[in-house]
Amino acid sequence: MKTAKKRPILAPSLAWLALIAATLVSYFSAGLHEAGRTGLLVVMLIASVKVLLILRCFMEVQLAHAPVRIFFGIWTIACAVMVTALH
């Protein structure tokens, strides 16, 4: 039985633009020293979204089986939580 091919969330060019925009936002928000822990949380949240975008749009994880997609989603969240907690 053939499975239907899933469409990517974003076209690669739109994903690239989103990654550039997210990089600029995290760069400027990291420079706000008054933000403290909040600034770190914002940067880690943006970094996690960027990782998920790369996984889904460029590494085609959306075409993998559900356990693989779930694993990479949990892995991304776990890494962000660990880095934030250890900072």
Secondary structure as UniProt FT lines:
FT   HELIX           12..30
FT   HELIX           33..35
FT   HELIX           37..57
FT   HELIX           61..63
FT   HELIX           66..86
//
